[in-house]
Amino acid sequence: MNLLRILISAACLLAFVSCASEYQIEGTSSVARLDGKMLFVKVPVDGQLINVDSAEVIHGFFEMQGGIDSAQIASLYMDDQSIMPLVLEDGNIKIVIDNARSYVKGTPLNDKLYEFVAKKTSLDDRAYELDRSESRMIMDGKSSDEIEREMEKARESLSREMDALAKGFISDNYENVLGPGVFMMLCNSFPYPVLTPIIEEIVEQSPDCFKNHSFVKEYMRIARSNMEKINGVE
């Protein structure tokens, strides 16, 4: 009888643990074209994106909920169009989709992710302003040499800031899903897998749990192969 009670207690505990991590998504959208559309949450699995949840946007609102074993990096999609990244994690996740600014908040990793996204957006805006500054300098009649010197200096400085932001964030999150997730976003900005100094620094300084992540391992394998071919041609 004692053994039976132990087994029943263990089963109850396992049932509780399996349901302990549950996400609830509450979304709002002010983008008219999304009304009536289906939105999908997709997660990367073995190099493919798998649908794990979906909801219809009705009068600017949508909801999803489900259970998870652990936090997962994911993306919100409409058809094949990626709208925004998010983390599926335990808690109430708030998604706001707006023409001016879209973000996710309400849970620790999503708050941390979108603090990073806000900083990156600010740097992207500065990069856009640099292009406008170059046009203004041309209109003001500055010499091409002077413009080139100023632009090169400004772009190098901005590039260092962008690299420092990405490296710092990934390093701070090596051991949770945000590290590999943002590394994936960084790598996907290249037309094909390559090794850059910042990517090599990030991986070389990382713990084994990051190096052994399936995406990181596969990216580094392909990138090293590509670099060998490039160097061989040279």
Accessible surface in RSA format (square Angstrom, percent):
REM  Atomic radii and reference values for relative SASA: ProtOr
REM  Chains: A
REM  Algorithm: Lee & Richards
REM  Probe-radius: 1.40
REM  Slices: 20
REM RES _ NUM      All-atoms   Total-Side   Main-Chain    Non-polar    All polar
REM                ABS   REL    ABS   REL    ABS   REL    ABS   REL    ABS   REL
RES MET A   1   157.07  81.3 112.24  74.3  44.83 106.7 103.95  88.4  53.12  70.4
RES ASN A   2   108.66  74.9 105.18 101.6   3.48   8.4  28.04  67.5  80.62  77.9
RES LEU A   3   121.78  67.8 118.04  84.4   3.74   9.4 119.03  83.6   2.75   7.4
RES LEU A   4    94.69  52.7  92.17  65.9   2.52   6.3  93.41  65.6   1.27   3.4
RES ARG A   5   151.82  63.7 149.50  76.2   2.32   5.5  49.31  67.4 102.52  62.1
RES ILE A   6   109.97  62.6 106.60  79.4   3.37   8.1 109.38  78.8   0.60   1.6
RES LEU A   7   103.09  57.4  98.80  70.7   4.29  10.8  99.10  69.6   3.99  10.7
RES ILE A   8    95.51  54.4  92.88  69.2   2.64   6.4  95.50  68.8   0.01   0.0
RES SER A   9    70.70  59.7  61.09  81.5   9.61  22.1  36.36  77.4  34.34  48.1
RES ALA A  10    46.00  42.3  40.41  62.4   5.58  12.7  45.14  63.6   0.86   2.3
RES ALA A  11    57.72  53.1  49.80  76.9   7.92  18.0  52.65  74.1   5.07  13.4
RES CYS A  12    78.38  59.3  69.07  77.0   9.32  21.9  28.84  73.1  49.54  53.4
RES LEU A  13   110.29  61.4 106.20  76.0   4.08  10.3 109.76  77.1   0.53   1.4
RES LEU A  14   126.65  70.5 123.48  88.3   3.16   8.0 123.66  86.8   2.99   8.0
RES ALA A  15    57.61  53.0  49.37  76.2   8.24  18.7  55.99  78.8   1.62   4.3
RES PHE A  16   141.10  70.6 133.75  82.8   7.34  19.1 140.56  85.2   0.53   1.5
RES VAL A  17    88.07  58.0  80.39  72.8   7.68  18.5  80.45  69.9   7.62  20.7
RES SER A  18    68.21  57.6  48.82  65.1  19.39  44.7  46.02  98.0  22.19  31.1
RES CYS A  19    88.71  67.1  73.66  82.2  15.05  35.4  27.11  68.7  61.60  66.4
RES ALA A  20    50.85  46.8  27.81  42.9  23.05  52.4  34.92  49.2  15.94  42.2
RES SER A  21    29.65  25.1  29.58  39.5   0.07   0.2   2.53   5.4  27.11  38.0
RES GLU A  22    87.30  50.1  81.65  61.8   5.65  13.4  14.34  27.7  72.96  59.6
RES TYR A  23     8.14   3.8   8.14   4.6   0.00   0.0   2.17   1.6   5.97   7.4
RES GLN A  24    51.82  29.0  51.81  37.9   0.00   0.0  11.22  23.9  40.59  30.8
RES ILE A  25     0.00   0.0   0.00   0.0   0.00   0.0   0.00   0.0   0.00   0.0
RES GLU A  26    63.38  36.4  59.93  45.3   3.45   8.2  15.89  30.7  47.49  38.8
RES GLY A  27     2.50   3.1   0.00   N/A   2.50   3.1   0.00   0.0   2.50   5.6
RES THR A  28    56.02  39.8  55.81  56.6   0.21   0.5  46.67  62.7   9.35  14.1
RES SER A  29    16.43  13.9   0.61   0.8  15.82  36.4   2.09   4.4  14.34  20.1
RES SER A  30    74.59  63.0  43.70  58.3  30.89  71.2  51.97 110.7  22.62  31.7
RES VAL A  31    17.56  11.6  14.53  13.2   3.03   7.3  14.91  13.0   2.65   7.2
RES ALA A  32    91.51  84.1  68.52 105.7  22.99  52.3  78.77 110.9  12.74  33.8
RES ARG A  33   133.17  55.9 116.02  59.1  17.16  40.8  74.44 101.7  58.73  35.6
RES LEU A  34     3.10   1.7   3.10   2.2   0.00   0.0   3.10   2.2   0.00   0.0
RES ASP A  35    67.91  47.6  49.68  49.4  18.23  43.1  20.98  49.4  46.94  46.8
RES GLY A  36    47.91  59.1   0.00   N/A  47.91  59.1  24.49  67.2  23.42  52.4
RES LYS A  37    92.83  45.3  91.11  55.9   1.72   4.1  39.32  35.4  53.51  57.0
RES MET A  38    79.91  41.4  74.00  49.0   5.91  14.1  63.05  53.6  16.86  22.3
RES LEU A  39     0.00   0.0   0.00   0.0   0.00   0.0   0.00   0.0   0.00   0.0
RES PHE A  40    49.01  24.5  49.01  30.4   0.00   0.0  49.01  29.7   0.00   0.0
RES VAL A  41     0.00   0.0   0.00   0.0   0.00   0.0   0.00   0.0   0.00   0.0
RES LYS A  42    28.88  14.1  28.73  17.6   0.15   0.4   2.00   1.8  26.89  28.6
RES VAL A  43     4.22   2.8   4.22   3.8   0.00   0.0   4.22   3.7   0.00   0.0
RES PRO A  44    50.55  36.8  31.59  28.8  18.96  68.9  32.01  26.4  18.53 115.2
RES VAL A  45    68.41  45.0  62.53  56.6   5.88  14.2  66.49  57.8   1.92   5.2
RES ASP A  46   136.01  95.3  97.82  97.4  38.19  90.3  40.06  94.3  95.95  95.7
RES GLY A  47    84.82 104.6   0.00   N/A  84.82 104.6  42.67 117.1  42.15  94.4
RES GLN A  48   123.14  68.9 117.02  85.5   6.12  14.6  32.87  70.0  90.26  68.5
RES LEU A  49    84.21  46.9  58.10  41.6  26.11  65.6  58.10  40.8  26.11  70.3
RES ILE A  50    75.89  43.2  74.29  55.3   1.60   3.8  75.89  54.6   0.00   0.0
RES ASN A  51    84.21  58.1  61.98  59.9  22.23  53.5  21.04  50.6  63.17  61.1
RES VAL A  52    64.71  42.6  31.34  28.4  33.37  80.4  39.89  34.7  24.82  67.3
RES ASP A  53    30.91  21.7  20.88  20.8  10.04  23.7  10.30  24.2  20.61  20.6
RES SER A  54    47.36  40.0  31.52  42.1  15.84  36.5   3.18   6.8  44.18  61.9
RES ALA A  55    11.94  11.0   5.27   8.1   6.67  15.2  11.94  16.8   0.00   0.0
RES GLU A  56    80.32  46.1  69.77  52.8  10.56  25.1  11.52  22.3  68.80  56.2
RES VAL A  57     0.45   0.3   0.24   0.2   0.20   0.5   0.24   0.2   0.20   0.6
RES ILE A  58    98.28  55.9  92.61  69.0   5.67  13.7  95.37  68.7   2.91   7.9
RES HIS A  59   153.43  83.9 134.23  93.3  19.21  49.1  95.91  98.8  57.52  66.9
RES GLY A  60    12.03  14.8   0.00   N/A  12.03  14.8  10.11  27.8   1.91   4.3
RES PHE A  61   128.80  64.4 126.53  78.4   2.26   5.9 126.58  76.7   2.21   6.3
RES PHE A  62     5.73   2.9   0.00   0.0   5.73  14.9   5.22   3.2   0.52   1.5
RES GLU A  63   114.15  65.5  98.25  74.3  15.90  37.9  27.81  53.8  86.34  70.5
RES MET A  64     8.81   4.6   0.00   0.0   8.81  21.0   8.70   7.4   0.11   0.1
RES GLN A  65   114.02  63.8  95.18  69.6  18.83  44.8  24.62  52.4  89.40  67.8
RES GLY A  66    21.78  26.9   0.00   N/A  21.78  26.9  21.74  59.7   0.04   0.1
RES GLY A  67    56.25  69.4   0.00   N/A  56.25  69.4  19.56  53.7  36.69  82.2
RES ILE A  68    17.52  10.0   8.32   6.2   9.20  22.2  15.18  10.9   2.34   6.4
RES ASP A  69   142.87 100.1 107.68 107.2  35.18  83.2  39.58  93.1 103.29 103.0
RES SER A  70    72.23  61.0  63.44  84.7   8.79  20.2  43.78  93.2  28.44  39.8
RES ALA A  71    30.12  27.7  17.57  27.1  12.54  28.5  17.71  24.9  12.40  32.9
RES GLN A  72    66.67  37.3  64.27  47.0   2.39   5.7  19.26  41.0  47.41  36.0
RES ILE A  73    25.61  14.6  23.05  17.2   2.56   6.2  23.05  16.6   2.56   6.9
RES ALA A  74     3.11   2.9   0.00   0.0   3.11   7.1   1.82   2.6   1.30   3.4
RES SER A  75    26.26  22.2  26.15  34.9   0.11   0.3   0.29   0.6  25.97  36.4
RES LEU A  76     0.00   0.0   0.00   0.0   0.00   0.0   0.00   0.0   0.00   0.0
RES TYR A  77    29.09  13.6  29.09  16.6   0.00   0.0   7.62   5.7  21.47  26.5
RES MET A  78    18.67   9.7  18.52  12.3   0.16   0.4  18.52  15.7   0.16   0.2
RES ASP A  79    92.34  64.7  82.05  81.7  10.29  24.3  34.08  80.2  58.26  58.1
RES ASP A  80   132.31  92.7 109.50 109.0  22.81  53.9  37.99  89.4  94.32  94.1
RES GLN A  81    84.66  47.3  77.76  56.8   6.90  16.4  36.96  78.7  47.70  36.2
RES SER A  82    63.09  53.3  40.30  53.8  22.79  52.5  25.65  54.6  37.45  52.5
RES ILE A  83    43.77  24.9  14.83  11.0  28.94  69.7  18.68  13.5  25.08  68.1
RES MET A  84     8.38   4.3   5.22   3.5   3.16   7.5   8.38   7.1   0.00   0.0
RES PRO A  85    34.26  25.0  33.68  30.7   0.59   2.1  33.87  28.0   0.39   2.5
RES LEU A  86     0.00   0.0   0.00   0.0   0.00   0.0   0.00   0.0   0.00   0.0
RES VAL A  87     0.00   0.0   0.00   0.0   0.00   0.0   0.00   0.0   0.00   0.0
RES LEU A  88     1.37   0.8   1.37   1.0   0.00   0.0   1.37   1.0   0.00   0.0
RES GLU A  89    15.08   8.7  14.77  11.2   0.30   0.7   4.37   8.5  10.71   8.7
RES ASP A  90    80.39  56.3  67.19  66.9  13.20  31.2  19.00  44.7  61.39  61.2
RES GLY A  91    27.39  33.8   0.00   N/A  27.39  33.8  27.14  74.5   0.25   0.6
RES ASN A  92    86.69  59.8  82.22  79.5   4.48  10.8   9.59  23.1  77.10  74.5
RES ILE A  93     0.00   0.0   0.00   0.0   0.00   0.0   0.00   0.0   0.00   0.0
RES LYS A  94    73.66  35.9  73.66  45.2   0.00   0.0  49.59  44.6  24.06  25.6
RES ILE A  95     1.34   0.8   0.00   0.0   1.34   3.2   0.00   0.0   1.34   3.6
RES VAL A  96    37.17  24.5  37.17  33.7   0.00   0.0  37.17  32.3   0.00   0.0
RES ILE A  97     7.53   4.3   6.47   4.8   1.06   2.6   6.47   4.7   1.06   2.9
RES ASP A  98    53.03  37.1  45.48  45.3   7.55  17.9  10.16  23.9  42.87  42.8
RES ASN A  99   128.94  88.9  93.31  90.2  35.63  85.8  37.17  89.5  91.77  88.7
RES ALA A 100    96.18  88.4  55.20  85.2  40.98  93.2  65.00  91.5  31.18  82.6
RES ARG A 101   144.18  60.5 135.98  69.3   8.20  19.5  63.36  86.6  80.81  49.0
RES SER A 102    37.15  31.4  19.61  26.2  17.54  40.4  13.03  27.8  24.12  33.8
RES TYR A 103    45.48  21.2  45.48  25.9   0.00   0.0  17.73  13.3  27.75  34.2
RES VAL A 104     1.17   0.8   0.00   0.0   1.17   2.8   0.00   0.0   1.17   3.2
RES LYS A 105    97.40  47.5  97.40  59.8   0.00   0.0  47.73  43.0  49.67  52.9
RES GLY A 106    48.80  60.2   0.00   N/A  48.80  60.2  20.70  56.8  28.10  62.9
RES THR A 107     1.69   1.2   0.67   0.7   1.02   2.4   1.69   2.3   0.00   0.0
RES PRO A 108   100.36  73.1  88.52  80.7  11.84  43.0  96.22  79.4   4.14  25.7
RES LEU A 109    26.36  14.7  26.36  18.9   0.00   0.0  26.36  18.5   0.00   0.0
RES ASN A 110     0.00   0.0   0.00   0.0   0.00   0.0   0.00   0.0   0.00   0.0
RES ASP A 111    70.60  49.5  60.97  60.7   9.64  22.8  30.67  72.2  39.93  39.8
RES LYS A 112    88.39  43.1  84.21  51.7   4.18  10.0  50.10  45.1  38.28  40.8
RES LEU A 113     0.00   0.0   0.00   0.0   0.00   0.0   0.00   0.0   0.00   0.0
RES TYR A 114    18.43   8.6  14.31   8.1   4.12  10.7  14.76  11.1   3.67   4.5
RES GLU A 115   102.15  58.6  93.59  70.8   8.56  20.4  37.98  73.5  64.16  52.4
RES PHE A 116    13.25   6.6  10.75   6.7   2.50   6.5  12.82   7.8   0.43   1.2
RES VAL A 117    40.31  26.5  40.20  36.4   0.11   0.3  40.27  35.0   0.05   0.1
RES ALA A 118    49.48  45.5  36.30  56.0  13.18  30.0  43.22  60.9   6.26  16.6
RES LYS A 119   105.63  51.5 100.39  61.6   5.24  12.5  60.40  54.4  45.22  48.2
RES LYS A 120    95.78  46.7  95.78  58.8   0.00   0.0  67.71  60.9  28.07  29.9
RES THR A 121    66.59  47.4  65.93  66.8   0.66   1.6  49.72  66.8  16.87  25.5
RES SER A 122    58.64  49.5  53.06  70.8   5.58  12.8  27.22  58.0  31.41  44.0
RES LEU A 123    14.99   8.3  14.99  10.7   0.00   0.0  14.99  10.5   0.00   0.0
RES ASP A 124    57.56  40.3  51.04  50.8   6.52  15.4  24.38  57.4  33.18  33.1
RES ASP A 125    81.51  57.1  80.31  79.9   1.19   2.8  25.07  59.0  56.43  56.3
RES ARG A 126   107.45  45.1 105.14  53.6   2.30   5.5  46.58  63.7  60.87  36.9
RES ALA A 127    34.31  31.5  30.93  47.7   3.38   7.7  31.54  44.4   2.77   7.3
RES TYR A 128   136.71  63.8 132.51  75.4   4.20  10.9  96.32  72.4  40.40  49.8
RES GLU A 129    73.96  42.5  73.93  55.9   0.03   0.1  42.79  82.8  31.17  25.4
RES LEU A 130    28.39  15.8  27.74  19.8   0.65   1.6  28.13  19.8   0.25   0.7
RES ASP A 131    75.92  53.2  71.45  71.1   4.47  10.6  25.55  60.1  50.37  50.2
RES ARG A 132   115.89  48.7 111.52  56.9   4.37  10.4  21.02  28.7  94.87  57.5
RES SER A 133    29.22  24.7  28.56  38.1   0.65   1.5  13.60  29.0  15.62  21.9
RES GLU A 134    52.68  30.2  52.68  39.9   0.00   0.0   6.58  12.7  46.10  37.6
RES SER A 135    61.33  51.8  59.61  79.5   1.73   4.0  29.68  63.2  31.65  44.3
RES ARG A 136   118.70  49.8 117.05  59.7   1.66   3.9  66.34  90.7  52.36  31.7
RES MET A 137    16.68   8.6  16.68  11.0   0.00   0.0  12.29  10.4   4.39   5.8
RES ILE A 138   105.41  60.0  93.99  70.0  11.42  27.5  94.71  68.2  10.70  29.0
RES MET A 139   163.64  84.7 132.51  87.7  31.13  74.1 103.87  88.3  59.76  79.2
RES ASP A 140   111.48  78.1  75.88  75.5  35.60  84.2  22.39  52.7  89.08  88.8
RES GLY A 141    63.42  78.2   0.00   N/A  63.42  78.2  33.43  91.7  29.99  67.2
RES LYS A 142    83.74  40.9  66.62  40.9  17.12  40.8  42.94  38.7  40.80  43.5
RES SER A 143    63.65  53.8  49.81  66.5  13.83  31.9  51.69 110.1  11.96  16.8
RES SER A 144    88.13  74.5  76.10 101.6  12.03  27.7  50.19 106.9  37.95  53.2
RES ASP A 145    91.80  64.3  89.70  89.3   2.10   5.0  17.50  41.2  74.30  74.1
RES GLU A 146    57.44  33.0  57.42  43.4   0.02   0.0  12.18  23.6  45.26  37.0
RES ILE A 147    11.05   6.3  11.05   8.2   0.00   0.0  11.05   8.0   0.00   0.0
RES GLU A 148   113.38  65.1 107.22  81.1   6.17  14.7  38.93  75.3  74.46  60.8
RES ARG A 149   153.82  64.6 146.20  74.5   7.62  18.1  73.13  99.9  80.69  48.9
RES GLU A 150    72.44  41.6  64.83  49.0   7.62  18.1  33.69  65.2  38.75  31.6
RES MET A 151    11.43   5.9  11.43   7.6   0.00   0.0  11.43   9.7   0.00   0.0
RES GLU A 152    96.94  55.7  90.26  68.3   6.68  15.9  34.53  66.8  62.41  51.0
RES LYS A 153   157.97  77.1 153.77  94.3   4.20  10.0  99.36  89.4  58.60  62.4
RES ALA A 154    33.03  30.4  22.10  34.1  10.93  24.9  29.96  42.2   3.07   8.1
RES ARG A 155    93.72  39.4  89.29  45.5   4.43  10.5  52.13  71.2  41.59  25.2
RES GLU A 156    86.84  49.9  82.81  62.6   4.03   9.6  33.05  63.9  53.80  43.9
RES SER A 157    43.73  37.0  42.76  57.1   0.98   2.2  15.97  34.0  27.76  38.9
RES LEU A 158     9.67   5.4   9.41   6.7   0.26   0.7   9.41   6.6   0.26   0.7
RES SER A 159    55.32  46.7  52.27  69.8   3.05   7.0  25.84  55.0  29.47  41.3
RES ARG A 160   152.81  64.2 146.75  74.8   6.06  14.4  75.24 102.8  77.58  47.0
RES GLU A 161    68.33  39.2  61.60  46.6   6.73  16.0  33.94  65.7  34.39  28.1
RES MET A 162    58.80  30.5  53.96  35.7   4.84  11.5  25.79  21.9  33.02  43.7
RES ASP A 163    56.39  39.5  55.80  55.5   0.59   1.4   9.59  22.6  46.79  46.7
RES ALA A 164    65.25  60.0  50.29  77.6  14.95  34.0  57.23  80.6   8.01  21.2
RES LEU A 165    35.42  19.7  28.85  20.6   6.56  16.5  34.87  24.5   0.55   1.5
RES ALA A 166    11.47  10.5  11.32  17.5   0.15   0.3  11.32  15.9   0.15   0.4
RES LYS A 167    50.66  24.7  50.66  31.1   0.00   0.0  24.83  22.3  25.83  27.5
RES GLY A 168    31.48  38.8   0.00   N/A  31.48  38.8  31.13  85.4   0.35   0.8
RES PHE A 169    22.66  11.3  17.25  10.7   5.41  14.1  20.46  12.4   2.19   6.3
RES ILE A 170     0.00   0.0   0.00   0.0   0.00   0.0   0.00   0.0   0.00   0.0
RES SER A 171    38.37  32.4  25.36  33.9  13.00  29.9  22.38  47.7  15.99  22.4
RES ASP A 172   119.32  83.6  87.34  86.9  31.98  75.6  24.63  58.0  94.69  94.4
RES ASN A 173     1.85   1.3   1.18   1.1   0.67   1.6   0.67   1.6   1.18   1.1
RES TYR A 174    24.05  11.2  19.71  11.2   4.33  11.3  19.61  14.7   4.43   5.5
RES GLU A 175   141.03  81.0 105.19  79.6  35.84  85.3  36.62  70.8 104.41  85.2
RES ASN A 176    48.16  33.2  35.77  34.6  12.39  29.8  30.77  74.1  17.39  16.8
RES VAL A 177    39.00  25.7  34.46  31.2   4.54  10.9  37.96  33.0   1.04   2.8
RES LEU A 178     0.00   0.0   0.00   0.0   0.00   0.0   0.00   0.0   0.00   0.0
RES GLY A 179     0.00   0.0   0.00   N/A   0.00   0.0   0.00   0.0   0.00   0.0
RES PRO A 180    10.01   7.3  10.01   9.1   0.00   0.0  10.01   8.3   0.00   0.0
RES GLY A 181     1.87   2.3   0.00   N/A   1.87   2.3   0.37   1.0   1.50   3.4
RES VAL A 182     3.57   2.4   3.57   3.2   0.00   0.0   3.57   3.1   0.00   0.0
RES PHE A 183     0.00   0.0   0.00   0.0   0.00   0.0   0.00   0.0   0.00   0.0
RES MET A 184    30.12  15.6  30.12  19.9   0.00   0.0   5.56   4.7  24.56  32.5
RES MET A 185    68.41  35.4  56.47  37.4  11.94  28.4  44.99  38.3  23.42  31.0
RES LEU A 186    37.67  21.0  31.13  22.3   6.54  16.4  37.06  26.0   0.61   1.6
RES CYS A 187     4.20   3.2   0.29   0.3   3.91   9.2   0.35   0.9   3.85   4.1
RES ASN A 188   104.96  72.4  76.53  74.0  28.44  68.5  27.89  67.1  77.08  74.5
RES SER A 189    84.19  71.1  44.14  58.9  40.05  92.3  49.03 104.4  35.16  49.3
RES PHE A 190    54.32  27.2  42.58  26.4  11.74  30.6  43.15  26.2  11.17  32.0
RES PRO A 191   127.09  92.6  83.08  75.7  44.01 160.0  96.37  79.6  30.71 190.9
RES TYR A 192   109.80  51.3 104.17  59.3   5.62  14.6  77.20  58.0  32.60  40.2
RES PRO A 193    34.84  25.4  34.40  31.4   0.43   1.6  34.44  28.4   0.40   2.5
RES VAL A 194    23.80  15.7  23.80  21.5   0.00   0.0  23.80  20.7   0.00   0.0
RES LEU A 195    29.92  16.7  16.86  12.1  13.07  32.8  16.86  11.8  13.07  35.2
RES THR A 196    29.24  20.8  28.19  28.6   1.05   2.5  29.24  39.3   0.00   0.0
RES PRO A 197   102.24  74.5  98.63  89.9   3.61  13.1 101.90  84.1   0.34   2.1
RES ILE A 198    20.67  11.8  18.68  13.9   1.98   4.8  19.46  14.0   1.21   3.3
RES ILE A 199     0.00   0.0   0.00   0.0   0.00   0.0   0.00   0.0   0.00   0.0
RES GLU A 200    67.11  38.5  66.45  50.3   0.65   1.5   9.19  17.8  57.91  47.3
RES GLU A 201    66.83  38.4  66.49  50.3   0.34   0.8  22.68  43.9  44.15  36.0
RES ILE A 202     0.00   0.0   0.00   0.0   0.00   0.0   0.00   0.0   0.00   0.0
RES VAL A 203     8.71   5.7   8.71   7.9   0.00   0.0   8.71   7.6   0.00   0.0
RES GLU A 204   126.00  72.3 101.41  76.7  24.59  58.6  41.59  80.4  84.41  68.9
RES GLN A 205   110.66  61.9  81.41  59.5  29.25  69.6  41.51  88.4  69.15  52.4
RES SER A 206     7.08   6.0   0.00   0.0   7.08  16.3   0.48   1.0   6.59   9.2
RES PRO A 207    45.10  32.9  32.47  29.6  12.63  45.9  44.54  36.8   0.56   3.5
RES ASP A 208   101.81  71.3  96.55  96.1   5.26  12.4  24.47  57.6  77.34  77.1
RES CYS A 209    75.23  56.9  49.36  55.1  25.88  60.8  50.01 126.7  25.23  27.2
RES PHE A 210     0.46   0.2   0.00   0.0   0.46   1.2   0.46   0.3   0.00   0.0
RES LYS A 211    69.14  33.7  64.75  39.7   4.39  10.4  54.11  48.7  15.03  16.0
RES ASN A 212    94.04  64.9  77.53  74.9  16.52  39.8  22.08  53.1  71.96  69.6
RES HIS A 213    61.24  33.5  54.41  37.8   6.84  17.5  36.76  37.9  24.48  28.5
RES SER A 214    80.44  68.0  66.66  89.0  13.78  31.8  48.58 103.5  31.86  44.6
RES PHE A 215    49.48  24.8  43.98  27.2   5.50  14.3  49.48  30.0   0.00   0.0
RES VAL A 216     0.77   0.5   0.77   0.7   0.00   0.0   0.77   0.7   0.00   0.0
RES LYS A 217   115.31  56.3 105.77  64.9   9.55  22.7  57.22  51.5  58.09  61.9
RES GLU A 218    80.55  46.2  78.98  59.7   1.57   3.7  42.10  81.4  38.45  31.4
RES TYR A 219    12.55   5.9   8.72   5.0   3.83  10.0  12.09   9.1   0.46   0.6
RES MET A 220     9.15   4.7   9.15   6.1   0.00   0.0   9.15   7.8   0.00   0.0
RES ARG A 221   142.15  59.7 134.16  68.4   8.00  19.0  71.00  97.0  71.16  43.1
RES ILE A 222    58.02  33.0  57.24  42.6   0.78   1.9  58.02  41.8   0.00   0.0
RES ALA A 223     0.00   0.0   0.00   0.0   0.00   0.0   0.00   0.0   0.00   0.0
RES ARG A 224   121.14  50.9 119.56  60.9   1.58   3.8  43.30  59.2  77.84  47.2
RES SER A 225    41.67  35.2  38.73  51.7   2.94   6.8  20.72  44.1  20.95  29.4
RES ASN A 226    28.60  19.7  26.93  26.0   1.67   4.0   5.50  13.2  23.11  22.3
RES MET A 227    48.15  24.9  48.15  31.9   0.00   0.0  47.79  40.6   0.36   0.5
RES GLU A 228   126.55  72.7 114.98  87.0  11.57  27.5  45.16  87.4  81.39  66.5
RES LYS A 229   136.37  66.5 126.94  77.9   9.43  22.5  87.30  78.6  49.07  52.3
RES ILE A 230    57.29  32.6  54.38  40.5   2.91   7.0  57.28  41.2   0.01   0.0
RES ASN A 231    91.47  63.1  76.71  74.1  14.75  35.5  25.71  61.9  65.76  63.6
RES GLY A 232    65.22  80.4   0.00   N/A  65.22  80.4  37.06 101.7  28.16  63.1
RES VAL A 233   135.55  89.2 103.40  93.6  32.15  77.5 111.27  96.7  24.29  65.9
RES GLU A 234   161.29  92.6  98.53  74.5  62.76 149.4  59.42 114.9 101.87  83.2
END  Absolute sums over single chains surface
CHAIN  1 A    14310.9      12047.3       2263.6       7999.3       6311.6
END  Absolute sums over all chains
TOTAL         14310.9      12047.3       2263.6       7999.3       6311.6
